[in-house]
Amino acid sequence: MIAWLKLLRIALIPTVVLDFFTGVWLADLPIANISIPALTALILIYHGSMVLNDWRDQEVDREANRKRPLTQGLIPSNLALGFGLLSYIFAWTICQYQAPLNAELCTWLIFVVLAYNFSPIKLRTHIGPALLATARSFSLVFGASALVGPEKAFLDITYPAIMSYALFFLFLSRLASHEEEGLPRLKAMTFLSMASTAPLLLFIEIEFTLHYLLAISLFLAFCFSMLKSVIADKNVFLEPKHVQLFVRHGLSHAPLVLGLALLRESVWIGAAASLLAVILVKNIAQKIPPE
């Protein structure tokens, strides 16, 4: 059971659920009207993508001596492949018949994650970060899209929120692309700095009020929390295991980007939910780390 939970990256599921709800909050839609079928489809796509990613990278993981469920033989490779593909099929079917407004967005999201998982390793190094950023922006819009359609959802959520979230994952993914060989500490700081400052887009055209000062203060705290570990690391060159730790740290902070977006719109319950998501991710990751 633990092997499956690791393969599914269960520790990060709070971030996906928060994506769904945040889109509804930012689009100013009634939270009581959320589409449970659409949420189910998004979770299936997330888990299917995690499984297929490990299935595709088995050889790379063996060479890097990563102790993952598939490389250790804890889960049969063919079973993992079947699970991942069936997850996509079920998600697509759910959207077609239970959340028709999301049918097109669901298809595009599946296409993007398939392109990410099955593109050649060298090509993924170049286009992977953009694909991952696109997938997370679709994830953010998914909940609202199920209620009003993707075109209106993208407009209602506003581009600063979508772009800041996408850019966060873009630069974090650029850091993650060096998990195999490591990289210079200064370069790691550059990627993390760009990821942590992505939420600056949220502060464009906002009134200078006490609310604004609170948001800025929390943004600065977010940047400090993102960067403190790599700044404190005195190694000139970061080994792969250290890069992986910084990537995990960044992933656990992803909900705070949404929290700042929600705070900007005075959605206090959503901002509190983002903090809860961080706590859940960190606690689950201690027991079932997202390898």
Contacts in CASP RR format, 6 or more apart in sequence:
PFRMAT RR
TARGET T0000
AUTHOR 0000-0000-0000
METHOD contacts of the structure
MODEL  1
MIAWLKLLRIALIPTVVLDFFTGVWLADLPIANISIPALTALILIYHGSM
VLNDWRDQEVDREANRKRPLTQGLIPSNLALGFGLLSYIFAWTICQYQAP
LNAELCTWLIFVVLAYNFSPIKLRTHIGPALLATARSFSLVFGASALVGP
EKAFLDITYPAIMSYALFFLFLSRLASHEEEGLPRLKAMTFLSMASTAPL
LLFIEIEFTLHYLLAISLFLAFCFSMLKSVIADKNVFLEPKHVQLFVRHG
LSHAPLVLGLALLRESVWIGAAASLLAVILVKNIAQKIPPE
2 288 0 8 1.000
3 69 0 8 1.000
3 72 0 8 1.000
3 74 0 8 1.000
3 75 0 8 1.000
4 69 0 8 1.000
4 75 0 8 1.000
5 288 0 8 1.000
6 68 0 8 1.000
6 69 0 8 1.000
6 288 0 8 1.000
6 289 0 8 1.000
6 290 0 8 1.000
6 291 0 8 1.000
7 50 0 8 1.000
7 51 0 8 1.000
7 54 0 8 1.000
7 68 0 8 1.000
7 69 0 8 1.000
7 70 0 8 1.000
7 75 0 8 1.000
7 80 0 8 1.000
8 47 0 8 1.000
8 48 0 8 1.000
8 50 0 8 1.000
8 51 0 8 1.000
9 46 0 8 1.000
9 47 0 8 1.000
9 50 0 8 1.000
9 290 0 8 1.000
10 284 0 8 1.000
10 288 0 8 1.000
11 281 0 8 1.000
11 284 0 8 1.000
11 285 0 8 1.000
11 288 0 8 1.000
11 289 0 8 1.000
11 290 0 8 1.000
12 251 0 8 1.000
12 281 0 8 1.000
12 290 0 8 1.000
13 43 0 8 1.000
13 46 0 8 1.000
13 47 0 8 1.000
14 255 0 8 1.000
14 276 0 8 1.000
14 277 0 8 1.000
14 280 0 8 1.000
14 281 0 8 1.000
14 284 0 8 1.000
15 251 0 8 1.000
15 254 0 8 1.000
15 255 0 8 1.000
15 277 0 8 1.000
15 281 0 8 1.000
16 42 0 8 1.000
16 43 0 8 1.000
16 46 0 8 1.000
16 139 0 8 1.000
17 39 0 8 1.000
17 43 0 8 1.000
17 277 0 8 1.000
18 255 0 8 1.000
18 258 0 8 1.000
18 273 0 8 1.000
18 274 0 8 1.000
18 277 0 8 1.000
19 42 0 8 1.000
19 136 0 8 1.000
19 139 0 8 1.000
19 140 0 8 1.000
19 142 0 8 1.000
19 258 0 8 1.000
20 34 0 8 1.000
20 38 0 8 1.000
20 39 0 8 1.000
20 42 0 8 1.000
20 139 0 8 1.000
20 142 0 8 1.000
20 143 0 8 1.000
21 31 0 8 1.000
21 34 0 8 1.000
21 143 0 8 1.000
21 270 0 8 1.000
21 273 0 8 1.000
22 140 0 8 1.000
22 258 0 8 1.000
22 259 0 8 1.000
22 261 0 8 1.000
22 262 0 8 1.000
22 270 0 8 1.000
22 274 0 8 1.000
23 140 0 8 1.000
23 141 0 8 1.000
23 142 0 8 1.000
23 143 0 8 1.000
23 144 0 8 1.000
23 153 0 8 1.000
23 157 0 8 1.000
24 31 0 8 1.000
24 34 0 8 1.000
24 143 0 8 1.000
24 144 0 8 1.000
24 147 0 8 1.000
25 31 0 8 1.000
25 262 0 8 1.000
25 265 0 8 1.000
25 267 0 8 1.000
25 269 0 8 1.000
25 270 0 8 1.000
26 144 0 8 1.000
26 156 0 8 1.000
26 157 0 8 1.000
26 158 0 8 1.000
26 161 0 8 1.000
26 261 0 8 1.000
26 262 0 8 1.000
26 265 0 8 1.000
26 267 0 8 1.000
27 144 0 8 1.000
27 147 0 8 1.000
27 148 0 8 1.000
27 152 0 8 1.000
27 153 0 8 1.000
27 156 0 8 1.000
27 157 0 8 1.000
28 156 0 8 1.000
28 265 0 8 1.000
29 144 0 8 1.000
29 147 0 8 1.000
29 148 0 8 1.000
29 156 0 8 1.000
33 147 0 8 1.000
34 143 0 8 1.000
34 146 0 8 1.000
34 147 0 8 1.000
35 98 0 8 1.000
35 99 0 8 1.000
35 102 0 8 1.000
35 143 0 8 1.000
35 146 0 8 1.000
35 147 0 8 1.000
37 94 0 8 1.000
37 95 0 8 1.000
37 98 0 8 1.000
37 99 0 8 1.000
37 146 0 8 1.000
38 94 0 8 1.000
38 95 0 8 1.000
38 98 0 8 1.000
38 99 0 8 1.000
38 102 0 8 1.000
38 142 0 8 1.000
38 143 0 8 1.000
38 145 0 8 1.000
38 146 0 8 1.000
39 143 0 8 1.000
40 91 0 8 1.000
40 94 0 8 1.000
41 90 0 8 1.000
41 91 0 8 1.000
41 92 0 8 1.000
41 94 0 8 1.000
41 95 0 8 1.000
41 99 0 8 1.000
41 102 0 8 1.000
41 106 0 8 1.000
42 91 0 8 1.000
42 139 0 8 1.000
42 142 0 8 1.000
42 143 0 8 1.000
44 87 0 8 1.000
44 88 0 8 1.000
44 90 0 8 1.000
44 91 0 8 1.000
44 94 0 8 1.000
45 87 0 8 1.000
45 88 0 8 1.000
45 91 0 8 1.000
45 106 0 8 1.000
45 109 0 8 1.000
45 110 0 8 1.000
45 113 0 8 1.000
46 139 0 8 1.000
47 84 0 8 1.000
47 87 0 8 1.000
48 83 0 8 1.000
48 84 0 8 1.000
48 87 0 8 1.000
48 88 0 8 1.000
49 84 0 8 1.000
49 113 0 8 1.000
49 116 0 8 1.000
49 117 0 8 1.000
49 135 0 8 1.000
51 80 0 8 1.000
51 81 0 8 1.000
51 83 0 8 1.000
51 84 0 8 1.000
51 87 0 8 1.000
52 80 0 8 1.000
52 81 0 8 1.000
52 84 0 8 1.000
52 85 0 8 1.000
52 113 0 8 1.000
52 114 0 8 1.000
52 117 0 8 1.000
52 118 0 8 1.000
53 116 0 8 1.000
53 117 0 8 1.000
54 61 0 8 1.000
54 68 0 8 1.000
54 69 0 8 1.000
54 70 0 8 1.000
54 80 0 8 1.000
55 70 0 8 1.000
55 77 0 8 1.000
55 80 0 8 1.000
55 81 0 8 1.000
55 84 0 8 1.000
56 117 0 8 1.000
56 118 0 8 1.000
57 121 0 8 1.000
58 70 0 8 1.000
58 71 0 8 1.000
58 77 0 8 1.000
60 121 0 8 1.000
60 180 0 8 1.000
61 68 0 8 1.000
61 70 0 8 1.000
61 71 0 8 1.000
62 71 0 8 1.000
64 180 0 8 1.000
64 240 0 8 1.000
66 291 0 8 1.000
67 291 0 8 1.000
68 291 0 8 1.000
69 75 0 8 1.000
69 80 0 8 1.000
70 77 0 8 1.000
70 80 0 8 1.000
88 110 0 8 1.000
88 114 0 8 1.000
91 106 0 8 1.000
91 110 0 8 1.000
92 106 0 8 1.000
92 107 0 8 1.000
92 110 0 8 1.000
95 102 0 8 1.000
95 103 0 8 1.000
95 105 0 8 1.000
95 106 0 8 1.000
95 107 0 8 1.000
96 103 0 8 1.000
96 106 0 8 1.000
99 106 0 8 1.000
99 146 0 8 1.000
101 145 0 8 1.000
101 146 0 8 1.000
101 147 0 8 1.000
101 148 0 8 1.000
101 149 0 8 1.000
101 150 0 8 1.000
102 142 0 8 1.000
102 143 0 8 1.000
102 145 0 8 1.000
102 146 0 8 1.000
102 149 0 8 1.000
102 150 0 8 1.000
104 150 0 8 1.000
105 138 0 8 1.000
105 141 0 8 1.000
105 142 0 8 1.000
105 145 0 8 1.000
105 149 0 8 1.000
105 150 0 8 1.000
108 138 0 8 1.000
109 135 0 8 1.000
109 138 0 8 1.000
109 139 0 8 1.000
109 142 0 8 1.000
112 131 0 8 1.000
112 134 0 8 1.000
112 135 0 8 1.000
112 138 0 8 1.000
113 131 0 8 1.000
113 135 0 8 1.000
115 127 0 8 1.000
115 131 0 8 1.000
116 124 0 8 1.000
116 128 0 8 1.000
116 131 0 8 1.000
116 132 0 8 1.000
116 135 0 8 1.000
119 127 0 8 1.000
119 128 0 8 1.000
119 131 0 8 1.000
124 131 0 8 1.000
124 177 0 8 1.000
125 177 0 8 1.000
128 173 0 8 1.000
128 177 0 8 1.000
129 169 0 8 1.000
129 170 0 8 1.000
129 171 0 8 1.000
129 173 0 8 1.000
129 174 0 8 1.000
129 177 0 8 1.000
130 170 0 8 1.000
132 169 0 8 1.000
132 170 0 8 1.000
132 173 0 8 1.000
133 166 0 8 1.000
133 167 0 8 1.000
133 169 0 8 1.000
133 170 0 8 1.000
133 173 0 8 1.000
134 166 0 8 1.000
136 165 0 8 1.000
136 166 0 8 1.000
136 169 0 8 1.000
137 162 0 8 1.000
137 163 0 8 1.000
137 165 0 8 1.000
137 166 0 8 1.000
140 157 0 8 1.000
140 161 0 8 1.000
140 162 0 8 1.000
140 165 0 8 1.000
140 258 0 8 1.000
141 150 0 8 1.000
141 153 0 8 1.000
141 154 0 8 1.000
141 157 0 8 1.000
141 162 0 8 1.000
143 153 0 8 1.000
144 152 0 8 1.000
144 153 0 8 1.000
144 156 0 8 1.000
144 157 0 8 1.000
145 153 0 8 1.000
147 153 0 8 1.000
148 156 0 8 1.000
154 162 0 8 1.000
160 201 0 8 1.000
160 202 0 8 1.000
160 204 0 8 1.000
160 261 0 8 1.000
161 202 0 8 1.000
161 258 0 8 1.000
161 261 0 8 1.000
161 264 0 8 1.000
163 198 0 8 1.000
163 201 0 8 1.000
164 198 0 8 1.000
164 199 0 8 1.000
164 200 0 8 1.000
164 201 0 8 1.000
164 202 0 8 1.000
164 257 0 8 1.000
164 260 0 8 1.000
164 261 0 8 1.000
165 198 0 8 1.000
165 254 0 8 1.000
165 257 0 8 1.000
165 258 0 8 1.000
165 261 0 8 1.000
167 194 0 8 1.000
167 195 0 8 1.000
167 198 0 8 1.000
167 201 0 8 1.000
168 195 0 8 1.000
168 196 0 8 1.000
168 198 0 8 1.000
168 199 0 8 1.000
168 254 0 8 1.000
168 257 0 8 1.000
169 195 0 8 1.000
169 254 0 8 1.000
170 195 0 8 1.000
171 191 0 8 1.000
171 192 0 8 1.000
171 194 0 8 1.000
171 195 0 8 1.000
171 198 0 8 1.000
172 191 0 8 1.000
172 192 0 8 1.000
172 195 0 8 1.000
172 247 0 8 1.000
172 250 0 8 1.000
172 251 0 8 1.000
172 254 0 8 1.000
174 191 0 8 1.000
175 183 0 8 1.000
175 188 0 8 1.000
175 191 0 8 1.000
175 192 0 8 1.000
175 195 0 8 1.000
175 243 0 8 1.000
175 246 0 8 1.000
175 247 0 8 1.000
176 243 0 8 1.000
176 247 0 8 1.000
178 187 0 8 1.000
178 188 0 8 1.000
178 240 0 8 1.000
178 243 0 8 1.000
179 240 0 8 1.000
179 243 0 8 1.000
179 244 0 8 1.000
179 247 0 8 1.000
180 240 0 8 1.000
181 240 0 8 1.000
182 237 0 8 1.000
182 238 0 8 1.000
182 239 0 8 1.000
182 240 0 8 1.000
182 242 0 8 1.000
182 243 0 8 1.000
183 237 0 8 1.000
183 238 0 8 1.000
183 243 0 8 1.000
184 236 0 8 1.000
184 237 0 8 1.000
184 238 0 8 1.000
185 230 0 8 1.000
185 233 0 8 1.000
185 235 0 8 1.000
185 236 0 8 1.000
185 237 0 8 1.000
185 238 0 8 1.000
188 230 0 8 1.000
188 238 0 8 1.000
188 243 0 8 1.000
188 246 0 8 1.000
189 227 0 8 1.000
189 230 0 8 1.000
189 231 0 8 1.000
192 226 0 8 1.000
192 227 0 8 1.000
192 230 0 8 1.000
192 246 0 8 1.000
192 250 0 8 1.000
193 227 0 8 1.000
195 226 0 8 1.000
195 250 0 8 1.000
196 222 0 8 1.000
196 223 0 8 1.000
196 226 0 8 1.000
196 227 0 8 1.000
197 223 0 8 1.000
198 257 0 8 1.000
199 219 0 8 1.000
199 222 0 8 1.000
199 257 0 8 1.000
199 260 0 8 1.000
199 261 0 8 1.000
200 219 0 8 1.000
202 215 0 8 1.000
202 219 0 8 1.000
202 260 0 8 1.000
202 261 0 8 1.000
202 264 0 8 1.000
203 212 0 8 1.000
203 215 0 8 1.000
203 216 0 8 1.000
203 219 0 8 1.000
203 264 0 8 1.000
206 212 0 8 1.000
206 215 0 8 1.000
206 264 0 8 1.000
211 263 0 8 1.000
211 266 0 8 1.000
214 263 0 8 1.000
215 260 0 8 1.000
215 263 0 8 1.000
215 264 0 8 1.000
218 260 0 8 1.000
218 263 0 8 1.000
219 260 0 8 1.000
222 253 0 8 1.000
222 256 0 8 1.000
222 257 0 8 1.000
222 260 0 8 1.000
225 253 0 8 1.000
225 256 0 8 1.000
226 249 0 8 1.000
226 250 0 8 1.000
226 253 0 8 1.000
229 245 0 8 1.000
229 246 0 8 1.000
229 249 0 8 1.000
230 238 0 8 1.000
230 246 0 8 1.000
233 242 0 8 1.000
235 242 0 8 1.000
238 246 0 8 1.000
248 285 0 8 1.000
248 289 0 8 1.000
248 290 0 8 1.000
251 281 0 8 1.000
251 290 0 8 1.000
252 278 0 8 1.000
252 281 0 8 1.000
252 282 0 8 1.000
252 285 0 8 1.000
253 278 0 8 1.000
255 274 0 8 1.000
255 275 0 8 1.000
255 277 0 8 1.000
255 278 0 8 1.000
255 281 0 8 1.000
256 274 0 8 1.000
256 275 0 8 1.000
256 278 0 8 1.000
258 274 0 8 1.000
259 270 0 8 1.000
259 271 0 8 1.000
259 273 0 8 1.000
259 274 0 8 1.000
259 275 0 8 1.000
260 271 0 8 1.000
262 268 0 8 1.000
262 270 0 8 1.000
262 271 0 8 1.000
262 273 0 8 1.000
262 274 0 8 1.000
263 271 0 8 1.000
END
